[in-house]
Structure formats: structure tokens, C-alpha cells
Amino acid sequence: MAKLEAIQEKANAPDDVSNALEAPKFTKSQIVKSNKYMGRRDALNALLEADKSYSFTEVDGILKKFDKGGK
């Protein structure tokens, strides 16, 4: 019976699942130093905030918006 309760408890733990699915976030310094954004370092230094963390998706969106003429 305890095994069944343990299984049910794990099944009702959405926090663990949602945390596992979140994209990793990186500091401005880590992103600027990454090889992925080597050609965009100047723009990233100007656009990203030092005290914030960003996912690659967020950074790509910021760069795309910047390229279209917005900040």
C-alpha cells in the first residue's frame, strides 16, 4: 500500500515536472562570452541587463527585435 501512495504522490507533483521543462537561463556575461553569439557581442552588451538571466529563446527574440529596428 505504501508503494501505491508513493506513486500517487509523485504523480501529483507538477512542480517537479514544470521545473524540469524550463529552459536554462544564463547571465549576460555567460551569453556574451558564448560561441553561439560570437558575432553579436557588441549588440548583446548594449541590449542585455547585467542583473538579469536570459534563455537562448529570449536572447534570440531580443536580437530579432533589435534587427527590426526596435529595442
mmCIF file as gemmi writes it, N, C-alpha and C atoms, coordinates in Angstrom:
data_model
loop_
_atom_site.group_PDB
_atom_site.id
_atom_site.type_symbol
_atom_site.label_atom_id
_atom_site.label_alt_id
_atom_site.label_comp_id
_atom_site.label_asym_id
_atom_site.label_entity_id
_atom_site.label_seq_id
_atom_site.pdbx_PDB_ins_code
_atom_site.Cartn_x
_atom_site.Cartn_y
_atom_site.Cartn_z
_atom_site.occupancy
_atom_site.B_iso_or_equiv
_atom_site.pdbx_formal_charge
_atom_site.auth_seq_id
_atom_site.auth_asym_id
_atom_site.pdbx_PDB_model_num
ATOM 1 N N . MET Axp A 1 ? 0.822 -1.189 0 1 0 ? 1 A 1
ATOM 2 C CA . MET Axp A 1 ? 0 0 0 1 0 ? 1 A 1
ATOM 3 C C . MET Axp A 1 ? 0.874 1.265 0 1 0 ? 1 A 1
ATOM 4 N N . ALA Axp A 2 ? 1.978 1.26 0.711 1 0 ? 2 A 1
ATOM 5 C CA . ALA Axp A 2 ? 2.862 2.419 0.768 1 0 ? 2 A 1
ATOM 6 C C . ALA Axp A 2 ? 3.456 2.713 -0.61 1 0 ? 2 A 1
ATOM 7 N N . LYS Axp A 3 ? 3.694 1.66 -1.393 1 0 ? 3 A 1
ATOM 8 C CA . LYS Axp A 3 ? 4.24 1.84 -2.727 1 0 ? 3 A 1
ATOM 9 C C . LYS Axp A 3 ? 3.239 2.575 -3.621 1 0 ? 3 A 1
ATOM 10 N N . LEU Axp A 4 ? 1.965 2.218 -3.508 1 0 ? 4 A 1
ATOM 11 C CA . LEU Axp A 4 ? 0.918 2.882 -4.272 1 0 ? 4 A 1
ATOM 12 C C . LEU Axp A 4 ? 0.811 4.355 -3.888 1 0 ? 4 A 1
ATOM 13 N N . GLU Axp A 5 ? 0.901 4.653 -2.6 1 0 ? 5 A 1
ATOM 14 C CA . GLU Axp A 5 ? 0.844 6.042 -2.135 1 0 ? 5 A 1
ATOM 15 C C . GLU Axp A 5 ? 2.029 6.847 -2.658 1 0 ? 5 A 1
ATOM 16 N N . ALA Axp A 6 ? 3.191 6.228 -2.694 1 0 ? 6 A 1
ATOM 17 C CA . ALA Axp A 6 ? 4.383 6.913 -3.2 1 0 ? 6 A 1
ATOM 18 C C . ALA Axp A 6 ? 4.229 7.235 -4.683 1 0 ? 6 A 1
ATOM 19 N N . ILE Axp A 7 ? 3.649 6.312 -5.432 1 0 ? 7 A 1
ATOM 20 C CA . ILE Axp A 7 ? 3.436 6.529 -6.857 1 0 ? 7 A 1
ATOM 21 C C . ILE Axp A 7 ? 2.427 7.653 -7.063 1 0 ? 7 A 1
ATOM 22 N N . GLN Axp A 8 ? 1.348 7.642 -6.304 1 0 ? 8 A 1
ATOM 23 C CA . GLN Axp A 8 ? 0.335 8.685 -6.425 1 0 ? 8 A 1
ATOM 24 C C . GLN Axp A 8 ? 0.903 10.051 -6.036 1 0 ? 8 A 1
ATOM 25 N N . GLU Axp A 9 ? 1.742 10.079 -5.031 1 0 ? 9 A 1
ATOM 26 C CA . GLU Axp A 9 ? 2.356 11.335 -4.599 1 0 ? 9 A 1
ATOM 27 C C . GLU Axp A 9 ? 3.245 11.902 -5.7 1 0 ? 9 A 1
ATOM 28 N N . LYS Axp A 10 ? 4.022 11.055 -6.352 1 0 ? 10 A 1
ATOM 29 C CA . LYS Axp A 10 ? 4.872 11.52 -7.449 1 0 ? 10 A 1
ATOM 30 C C . LYS Axp A 10 ? 4.042 11.987 -8.636 1 0 ? 10 A 1
ATOM 31 N N . ALA Axp A 11 ? 2.936 11.323 -8.883 1 0 ? 11 A 1
ATOM 32 C CA . ALA Axp A 11 ? 2.066 11.69 -9.995 1 0 ? 11 A 1
ATOM 33 C C . ALA Axp A 11 ? 1.415 13.056 -9.766 1 0 ? 11 A 1
ATOM 34 N N . ASN Axp A 12 ? 1.25 13.443 -8.536 1 0 ? 12 A 1
ATOM 35 C CA . ASN Axp A 12 ? 0.62 14.721 -8.206 1 0 ? 12 A 1
ATOM 36 C C . ASN Axp A 12 ? 1.642 15.806 -7.893 1 0 ? 12 A 1
ATOM 37 N N . ALA Axp A 13 ? 2.811 15.733 -8.479 1 0 ? 13 A 1
ATOM 38 C CA . ALA Axp A 13 ? 3.87 16.7 -8.214 1 0 ? 13 A 1
ATOM 39 C C . ALA Axp A 13 ? 4.184 17.501 -9.474 1 0 ? 13 A 1
ATOM 40 N N . PRO Axp A 14 ? 3.288 18.376 -9.914 1 0 ? 14 A 1
ATOM 41 C CA . PRO Axp A 14 ? 3.536 19.125 -11.15 1 0 ? 14 A 1
ATOM 42 C C . PRO Axp A 14 ? 4.704 20.102 -11.05 1 0 ? 14 A 1
ATOM 43 N N . ASP Axp A 15 ? 5.059 20.553 -9.854 1 0 ? 15 A 1
ATOM 44 C CA . ASP Axp A 15 ? 6.175 21.491 -9.713 1 0 ? 15 A 1
ATOM 45 C C . ASP Axp A 15 ? 7.479 20.877 -10.212 1 0 ? 15 A 1
ATOM 46 N N . ASP Axp A 16 ? 7.693 19.605 -9.91 1 0 ? 16 A 1
ATOM 47 C CA . ASP Axp A 16 ? 8.914 18.941 -10.351 1 0 ? 16 A 1
ATOM 48 C C . ASP Axp A 16 ? 8.97 18.872 -11.87 1 0 ? 16 A 1
ATOM 49 N N . VAL Axp A 17 ? 7.859 18.591 -12.482 1 0 ? 17 A 1
ATOM 50 C CA . VAL Axp A 17 ? 7.812 18.464 -13.929 1 0 ? 17 A 1
ATOM 51 C C . VAL Axp A 17 ? 8.004 19.821 -14.588 1 0 ? 17 A 1
ATOM 52 N N . SER Axp A 18 ? 7.325 20.844 -14.112 1 0 ? 18 A 1
ATOM 53 C CA . SER Axp A 18 ? 7.442 22.158 -14.742 1 0 ? 18 A 1
ATOM 54 C C . SER Axp A 18 ? 8.851 22.72 -14.58 1 0 ? 18 A 1
ATOM 55 N N . ASN Axp A 19 ? 9.485 22.476 -13.467 1 0 ? 19 A 1
ATOM 56 C CA . ASN Axp A 19 ? 10.855 22.956 -13.281 1 0 ? 19 A 1
ATOM 57 C C . ASN Axp A 19 ? 11.813 22.254 -14.225 1 0 ? 19 A 1
ATOM 58 N N . ALA Axp A 20 ? 11.567 20.978 -14.476 1 0 ? 20 A 1
ATOM 59 C CA . ALA Axp A 20 ? 12.439 20.216 -15.357 1 0 ? 20 A 1
ATOM 60 C C . ALA Axp A 20 ? 12.291 20.669 -16.808 1 0 ? 20 A 1
ATOM 61 N N . LEU Axp A 21 ? 11.143 21.205 -17.175 1 0 ? 21 A 1
ATOM 62 C CA . LEU Axp A 21 ? 10.887 21.602 -18.549 1 0 ? 21 A 1
ATOM 63 C C . LEU Axp A 21 ? 11.29 23.036 -18.852 1 0 ? 21 A 1
ATOM 64 N N . GLU Axp A 22 ? 11.628 23.805 -17.853 1 0 ? 22 A 1
ATOM 65 C CA . GLU Axp A 22 ? 12.035 25.192 -18.085 1 0 ? 22 A 1
ATOM 66 C C . GLU Axp A 22 ? 13.379 25.24 -18.804 1 0 ? 22 A 1
ATOM 67 N N . ALA Axp A 23 ? 13.492 26.193 -19.72 1 0 ? 23 A 1
ATOM 68 C CA . ALA Axp A 23 ? 14.749 26.365 -20.437 1 0 ? 23 A 1
ATOM 69 C C . ALA Axp A 23 ? 15.799 26.923 -19.481 1 0 ? 23 A 1
ATOM 70 N N . PRO Axp A 24 ? 17.039 26.492 -19.636 1 0 ? 24 A 1
ATOM 71 C CA . PRO Axp A 24 ? 18.092 27.042 -18.772 1 0 ? 24 A 1
ATOM 72 C C . PRO Axp A 24 ? 18.293 28.524 -19.058 1 0 ? 24 A 1
ATOM 73 N N . LYS Axp A 25 ? 18.666 29.26 -18.033 1 0 ? 25 A 1
ATOM 74 C CA . LYS Axp A 25 ? 18.904 30.701 -18.174 1 0 ? 25 A 1
ATOM 75 C C . LYS Axp A 25 ? 20.364 30.994 -17.857 1 0 ? 25 A 1
ATOM 76 N N . PHE Axp A 26 ? 20.862 32.021 -18.512 1 0 ? 26 A 1
ATOM 77 C CA . PHE Axp A 26 ? 22.267 32.38 -18.387 1 0 ? 26 A 1
ATOM 78 C C . PHE Axp A 26 ? 22.404 33.874 -18.118 1 0 ? 26 A 1
ATOM 79 N N . THR Axp A 27 ? 23.486 34.243 -17.465 1 0 ? 27 A 1
ATOM 80 C CA . THR Axp A 27 ? 23.748 35.65 -17.183 1 0 ? 27 A 1
ATOM 81 C C . THR Axp A 27 ? 24.207 36.356 -18.457 1 0 ? 27 A 1
ATOM 82 N N . LYS Axp A 28 ? 24.171 37.662 -18.422 1 0 ? 28 A 1
ATOM 83 C CA . LYS Axp A 28 ? 24.642 38.466 -19.548 1 0 ? 28 A 1
ATOM 84 C C . LYS Axp A 28 ? 26.084 38.092 -19.892 1 0 ? 28 A 1
ATOM 85 N N . SER Axp A 29 ? 26.897 37.971 -18.884 1 0 ? 29 A 1
ATOM 86 C CA . SER Axp A 29 ? 28.31 37.655 -19.091 1 0 ? 29 A 1
ATOM 87 C C . SER Axp A 29 ? 28.482 36.302 -19.793 1 0 ? 29 A 1
ATOM 88 N N . GLN Axp A 30 ? 27.72 35.311 -19.362 1 0 ? 30 A 1
ATOM 89 C CA . GLN Axp A 30 ? 27.815 33.988 -19.979 1 0 ? 30 A 1
ATOM 90 C C . GLN Axp A 30 ? 27.373 34.027 -21.439 1 0 ? 30 A 1
ATOM 91 N N . ILE Axp A 31 ? 26.315 34.762 -21.71 1 0 ? 31 A 1
ATOM 92 C CA . ILE Axp A 31 ? 25.797 34.841 -23.077 1 0 ? 31 A 1
ATOM 93 C C . ILE Axp A 31 ? 26.772 35.57 -23.987 1 0 ? 31 A 1
ATOM 94 N N . VAL Axp A 32 ? 27.298 36.687 -23.514 1 0 ? 32 A 1
ATOM 95 C CA . VAL Axp A 32 ? 28.234 37.479 -24.324 1 0 ? 32 A 1
ATOM 96 C C . VAL Axp A 32 ? 29.498 36.68 -24.634 1 0 ? 32 A 1
ATOM 97 N N . LYS Axp A 33 ? 29.935 35.842 -23.72 1 0 ? 33 A 1
ATOM 98 C CA . LYS Axp A 33 ? 31.142 35.039 -23.917 1 0 ? 33 A 1
ATOM 99 C C . LYS Axp A 33 ? 30.903 33.765 -24.718 1 0 ? 33 A 1
ATOM 100 N N . SER Axp A 34 ? 29.632 33.418 -24.961 1 0 ? 34 A 1
ATOM 101 C CA . SER Axp A 34 ? 29.331 32.152 -25.629 1 0 ? 34 A 1
ATOM 102 C C . SER Axp A 34 ? 29.699 32.202 -27.112 1 0 ? 34 A 1
ATOM 103 N N . ASN Axp A 35 ? 30.064 31.049 -27.63 1 0 ? 35 A 1
ATOM 104 C CA . ASN Axp A 35 ? 30.387 30.94 -29.053 1 0 ? 35 A 1
ATOM 105 C C . ASN Axp A 35 ? 29.155 31.153 -29.92 1 0 ? 35 A 1
ATOM 106 N N . LYS Axp A 36 ? 27.993 30.816 -29.408 1 0 ? 36 A 1
ATOM 107 C CA . LYS Axp A 36 ? 26.75 30.947 -30.163 1 0 ? 36 A 1
ATOM 108 C C . LYS Axp A 36 ? 26.522 32.378 -30.62 1 0 ? 36 A 1
ATOM 109 N N . TYR Axp A 37 ? 26.854 33.338 -29.78 1 0 ? 37 A 1
ATOM 110 C CA . TYR Axp A 37 ? 26.602 34.748 -30.081 1 0 ? 37 A 1
ATOM 111 C C . TYR Axp A 37 ? 27.887 35.533 -30.34 1 0 ? 37 A 1
ATOM 112 N N . MET Axp A 38 ? 28.914 34.858 -30.815 1 0 ? 38 A 1
ATOM 113 C CA . MET Axp A 38 ? 30.215 35.485 -31.01 1 0 ? 38 A 1
ATOM 114 C C . MET Axp A 38 ? 30.132 36.727 -31.905 1 0 ? 38 A 1
ATOM 115 N N . GLY Axp A 39 ? 29.349 36.684 -32.955 1 0 ? 39 A 1
ATOM 116 C CA . GLY Axp A 39 ? 29.258 37.808 -33.877 1 0 ? 39 A 1
ATOM 117 C C . GLY Axp A 39 ? 28.313 38.911 -33.426 1 0 ? 39 A 1
ATOM 118 N N . ARG Axp A 40 ? 27.645 38.718 -32.307 1 0 ? 40 A 1
ATOM 119 C CA . ARG Axp A 40 ? 26.652 39.69 -31.828 1 0 ? 40 A 1
ATOM 120 C C . ARG Axp A 40 ? 27.014 40.275 -30.463 1 0 ? 40 A 1
ATOM 121 N N . ARG Axp A 41 ? 28.243 40.137 -30.069 1 0 ? 41 A 1
ATOM 122 C CA . ARG Axp A 41 ? 28.663 40.545 -28.719 1 0 ? 41 A 1
ATOM 123 C C . ARG Axp A 41 ? 28.42 42.024 -28.436 1 0 ? 41 A 1
ATOM 124 N N . ASP Axp A 42 ? 28.716 42.875 -29.388 1 0 ? 42 A 1
ATOM 125 C CA . ASP Axp A 42 ? 28.516 44.319 -29.169 1 0 ? 42 A 1
ATOM 126 C C . ASP Axp A 42 ? 27.043 44.637 -28.932 1 0 ? 42 A 1
ATOM 127 N N . ALA Axp A 43 ? 26.183 44.069 -29.758 1 0 ? 43 A 1
ATOM 128 C CA . ALA Axp A 43 ? 24.745 44.303 -29.606 1 0 ? 43 A 1
ATOM 129 C C . ALA Axp A 43 ? 24.255 43.759 -28.267 1 0 ? 43 A 1
ATOM 130 N N . LEU Axp A 44 ? 24.7 42.566 -27.899 1 0 ? 44 A 1
ATOM 131 C CA . LEU Axp A 44 ? 24.259 41.969 -26.636 1 0 ? 44 A 1
ATOM 132 C C . LEU Axp A 44 ? 24.741 42.78 -25.442 1 0 ? 44 A 1
ATOM 133 N N . ASN Axp A 45 ? 25.938 43.296 -25.504 1 0 ? 45 A 1
ATOM 134 C CA . ASN Axp A 45 ? 26.433 44.135 -24.407 1 0 ? 45 A 1
ATOM 135 C C . ASN Axp A 45 ? 25.553 45.357 -24.221 1 0 ? 45 A 1
ATOM 136 N N . ALA Axp A 46 ? 25.024 45.885 -25.303 1 0 ? 46 A 1
ATOM 137 C CA . ALA Axp A 46 ? 24.181 47.072 -25.225 1 0 ? 46 A 1
ATOM 138 C C . ALA Axp A 46 ? 22.737 46.731 -24.832 1 0 ? 46 A 1
ATOM 139 N N . LEU Axp A 47 ? 22.25 45.567 -25.233 1 0 ? 47 A 1
ATOM 140 C CA . LEU Axp A 47 ? 20.836 45.232 -25.064 1 0 ? 47 A 1
ATOM 141 C C . LEU Axp A 47 ? 20.497 44.499 -23.765 1 0 ? 47 A 1
ATOM 142 N N . LEU Axp A 48 ? 21.397 43.67 -23.285 1 0 ? 48 A 1
ATOM 143 C CA . LEU Axp A 48 ? 21.086 42.845 -22.11 1 0 ? 48 A 1
ATOM 144 C C . LEU Axp A 48 ? 21.401 43.572 -20.811 1 0 ? 48 A 1
ATOM 145 N N . GLU Axp A 49 ? 20.611 43.283 -19.79 1 0 ? 49 A 1
ATOM 146 C CA . GLU Axp A 49 ? 20.822 43.869 -18.464 1 0 ? 49 A 1
ATOM 147 C C . GLU Axp A 49 ? 21.738 42.957 -17.652 1 0 ? 49 A 1
ATOM 148 N N . ALA Axp A 50 ? 22.657 43.54 -16.906 1 0 ? 50 A 1
ATOM 149 C CA . ALA Axp A 50 ? 23.655 42.783 -16.169 1 0 ? 50 A 1
ATOM 150 C C . ALA Axp A 50 ? 23.06 41.932 -15.052 1 0 ? 50 A 1
ATOM 151 N N . ASP Axp A 51 ? 21.975 42.377 -14.446 1 0 ? 51 A 1
ATOM 152 C CA . ASP Axp A 51 ? 21.435 41.671 -13.278 1 0 ? 51 A 1
ATOM 153 C C . ASP Axp A 51 ? 20.298 40.714 -13.637 1 0 ? 51 A 1
ATOM 154 N N . LYS Axp A 52 ? 20.137 40.396 -14.906 1 0 ? 52 A 1
ATOM 155 C CA . LYS Axp A 52 ? 19.069 39.516 -15.363 1 0 ? 52 A 1
ATOM 156 C C . LYS Axp A 52 ? 19.635 38.259 -15.984 1 0 ? 52 A 1
ATOM 157 N N . SER Axp A 53 ? 18.835 37.19 -15.972 1 0 ? 53 A 1
ATOM 158 C CA . SER Axp A 53 ? 19.205 35.949 -16.645 1 0 ? 53 A 1
ATOM 159 C C . SER Axp A 53 ? 18.293 35.755 -17.841 1 0 ? 53 A 1
ATOM 160 N N . TYR Axp A 54 ? 18.819 35.158 -18.891 1 0 ? 54 A 1
ATOM 161 C CA . TYR Axp A 54 ? 18.086 35.001 -20.146 1 0 ? 54 A 1
ATOM 162 C C . TYR Axp A 54 ? 18.22 33.576 -20.667 1 0 ? 54 A 1
ATOM 163 N N . SER Axp A 55 ? 17.153 33.099 -21.302 1 0 ? 55 A 1
ATOM 164 C CA . SER Axp A 55 ? 17.23 31.835 -22.041 1 0 ? 55 A 1
ATOM 165 C C . SER Axp A 55 ? 17.675 32.176 -23.457 1 0 ? 55 A 1
ATOM 166 N N . PHE Axp A 56 ? 18.106 31.178 -24.211 1 0 ? 56 A 1
ATOM 167 C CA . PHE Axp A 56 ? 18.504 31.42 -25.59 1 0 ? 56 A 1
ATOM 168 C C . PHE Axp A 56 ? 17.319 31.94 -26.409 1 0 ? 56 A 1
ATOM 169 N N . THR Axp A 57 ? 16.129 31.454 -26.121 1 0 ? 57 A 1
ATOM 170 C CA . THR Axp A 57 ? 14.936 31.913 -26.826 1 0 ? 57 A 1
ATOM 171 C C . THR Axp A 57 ? 14.707 33.403 -26.589 1 0 ? 57 A 1
ATOM 172 N N . GLU Axp A 58 ? 14.881 33.836 -25.339 1 0 ? 58 A 1
ATOM 173 C CA . GLU Axp A 58 ? 14.724 35.258 -25.019 1 0 ? 58 A 1
ATOM 174 C C . GLU Axp A 58 ? 15.769 36.103 -25.733 1 0 ? 58 A 1
ATOM 175 N N . VAL Axp A 59 ? 17.006 35.645 -25.735 1 0 ? 59 A 1
ATOM 176 C CA . VAL Axp A 59 ? 18.09 36.387 -26.385 1 0 ? 59 A 1
ATOM 177 C C . VAL Axp A 59 ? 17.834 36.483 -27.885 1 0 ? 59 A 1
ATOM 178 N N . ASP Axp A 60 ? 17.411 35.38 -28.483 1 0 ? 60 A 1
ATOM 179 C CA . ASP Axp A 60 ? 17.113 35.39 -29.915 1 0 ? 60 A 1
ATOM 180 C C . ASP Axp A 60 ? 15.993 36.388 -30.225 1 0 ? 60 A 1
ATOM 181 N N . GLY Axp A 61 ? 14.985 36.447 -29.359 1 0 ? 61 A 1
ATOM 182 C CA . GLY Axp A 61 ? 13.888 37.399 -29.543 1 0 ? 61 A 1
ATOM 183 C C . GLY Axp A 61 ? 14.353 38.839 -29.415 1 0 ? 61 A 1
ATOM 184 N N . ILE Axp A 62 ? 15.206 39.103 -28.46 1 0 ? 62 A 1
ATOM 185 C CA . ILE Axp A 62 ? 15.752 40.451 -28.263 1 0 ? 62 A 1
ATOM 186 C C . ILE Axp A 62 ? 16.561 40.875 -29.49 1 0 ? 62 A 1
ATOM 187 N N . LEU Axp A 63 ? 17.386 39.97 -30 1 0 ? 63 A 1
ATOM 188 C CA . LEU Axp A 63 ? 18.188 40.287 -31.178 1 0 ? 63 A 1
ATOM 189 C C . LEU Axp A 63 ? 17.309 40.478 -32.421 1 0 ? 63 A 1
ATOM 190 N N . LYS Axp A 64 ? 16.286 39.666 -32.555 1 0 ? 64 A 1
ATOM 191 C CA . LYS Axp A 64 ? 15.382 39.783 -33.703 1 0 ? 64 A 1
ATOM 192 C C . LYS Axp A 64 ? 14.662 41.131 -33.672 1 0 ? 64 A 1
ATOM 193 N N . LYS Axp A 65 ? 14.184 41.516 -32.496 1 0 ? 65 A 1
ATOM 194 C CA . LYS Axp A 65 ? 13.512 42.812 -32.344 1 0 ? 65 A 1
ATOM 195 C C . LYS Axp A 65 ? 14.471 43.959 -32.651 1 0 ? 65 A 1
ATOM 196 N N . PHE Axp A 66 ? 15.703 43.836 -32.17 1 0 ? 66 A 1
ATOM 197 C CA . PHE Axp A 66 ? 16.729 44.855 -32.416 1 0 ? 66 A 1
ATOM 198 C C . PHE Axp A 66 ? 17.007 44.972 -33.911 1 0 ? 66 A 1
ATOM 199 N N . ASP Axp A 67 ? 17.104 43.839 -34.601 1 0 ? 67 A 1
ATOM 200 C CA . ASP Axp A 67 ? 17.395 43.844 -36.034 1 0 ? 67 A 1
ATOM 201 C C . ASP Axp A 67 ? 16.267 44.493 -36.834 1 0 ? 67 A 1
ATOM 202 N N . LYS Axp A 68 ? 15.057 44.435 -36.307 1 0 ? 68 A 1
ATOM 203 C CA . LYS Axp A 68 ? 13.909 45.048 -36.977 1 0 ? 68 A 1
ATOM 204 C C . LYS Axp A 68 ? 13.8 46.542 -36.675 1 0 ? 68 A 1
ATOM 205 N N . GLY Axp A 69 ? 14.674 47.057 -35.811 1 0 ? 69 A 1
ATOM 206 C CA . GLY Axp A 69 ? 14.679 48.482 -35.539 1 0 ? 69 A 1
ATOM 207 C C . GLY Axp A 69 ? 14.116 48.883 -34.18 1 0 ? 69 A 1
ATOM 208 N N . GLY Axp A 70 ? 13.763 47.943 -33.35 1 0 ? 70 A 1
ATOM 209 C CA . GLY Axp A 70 ? 13.256 48.258 -32.02 1 0 ? 70 A 1
ATOM 210 C C . GLY Axp A 70 ? 14.248 47.852 -30.961 1 0 ? 70 A 1
ATOM 211 N N . LYS Axp A 71 ? 14.052 48.378 -29.763 1 0 ? 71 A 1
ATOM 212 C CA . LYS Axp A 71 ? 14.949 47.956 -28.676 1 0 ? 71 A 1
ATOM 213 C C . LYS Axp A 71 ? 14.243 47.134 -27.68 1 0 ? 71 A 1
